[in-house]
Amino acid sequence: MDHTQLITQLYRSEFAKMVAVTGRLLGLQHIDVAEDIVSDTFLIAAEKWSDNSVPPNPEAWLYTVARNKTQDFLRRHNVFTGKIAPALKTENTAITDEDPFTDHAIRDSQLRMLFAVCHPAIAVEAQIALALRILCGLTVDEIAVAFFTNKETITKRLYRAKAKLNETGLSLEMPSDRTLPERMEGVLHIIYLLFNEGYRSSAGDSVLRKDLCLEALRLGILLTKYPATDLPATNALIALMCFHASRFDARDDTALYDDQDETLWDSELIKLGTYYLHLSAKGDKITRYHLEAAIARWHCTREDSHEKWDGILQLYNQLLQINYSPRIALNRTYAYYKVYGNDAALAEALKLKMESDHFYHALLGELYKTVNKARSKEHFQQALALARSEADRKIILIKLQNL
């Protein structure tokens, strides 16, 4: 591996950790400075390293440079003496008790940053963008691709999110016992949305989608490292992500679930998902993550039996009771079709009236195939017009050709 590849790999694995710990030292009001320091550290590495001069421990080298640059910033700016130092003494006294660049301190800083980024005062779409940038280390260009938008939109979104952090005067402290449950819901929701953005991304970049999924999974597992955030719902969400991620390599531009190559499913991730699903059963509350994880577990079973689809249908019925959404209702309709047949499912689907959703028209196209081919073609054509990703368009085109 040459030095350029090594730096790219380290950027992926270490950028977010370095921003979290540097941001904890500087305070949230200087999160932009923390990003700049870490970015400059990687630029220095790119300039100084070559195939023959990569240091023996590249990660330690990066953290040493980042720490020195942070200390230089603190010494160089008078604002530190007048404003930041008093705040650090009252808000982050734990930082002085240990080296902030130890593995434990880095994990703790990331967890604190996760709760800060997912503060309810910040709009959800801005939370996701901020999480992708600060916690996952994606560039603005990559975030724009993930959201199927342009760089300028993401830059404005990040600016507003950071301004809100400054405006609300948030600190990198963990929520109190009283507010933790409410904040945990927001944190889990953002990790869930982040995973979905990767798994069902409207962009067509499979490498980027997988990176997003793995980052969401990493953040979920990070929550289990602390008793206060190692909750049944946390474990259920991790199980859900593991089950979906296990089938990632079987998904290509044209592979529907029924056409996936089961030999490409990751059995270790399925086992890991089962482990976390068992852990999630320790609580007395069933969340959407429990039900969705159970559905995803069924999808990791290849058999096309009545028992399987009836089990999935019953889980969707429960899910709709606690978390109704048109998309969940649409997914339920497919399970309804597998259990009760084409005509019954068609009647259920028509009740949804999701005219602007391409998945809705794709399902109607499928259900009309044996009833009315003209109507089937019409709905597939509407689905094609509404589809946002090239992958979805390819699948719809194949269905149209097969008609």
Secondary structure as UniProt FT lines:
FT   HELIX           3..26
FT   HELIX           28..30
FT   HELIX           31..48
FT   TURN            51..53
FT   HELIX           58..76
FT   HELIX           78..79
FT   HELIX           80..84
FT   HELIX           85..91
FT   HELIX           93..97
FT   TURN            100..101
FT   HELIX           103..117
FT   TURN            120..121
FT   HELIX           124..130
FT   HELIX           131..135
FT   HELIX           140..146
FT   TURN            147..148
FT   HELIX           151..168
FT   TURN            177..179
FT   HELIX           180..199
FT   HELIX           206..223
FT   TURN            224..225
FT   TURN            227..229
FT   HELIX           232..246
FT   HELIX           248..250
FT   TURN            253..254
FT   HELIX           257..259
FT   HELIX           262..264
FT   HELIX           267..280
FT   TURN            281..282
FT   HELIX           288..299
FT   HELIX           306..322
FT   HELIX           326..340
FT   HELIX           342..350
FT   TURN            351..352
FT   TURN            355..356
FT   HELIX           358..368
FT   TURN            369..371
FT   HELIX           373..386
FT   HELIX           390..402
//
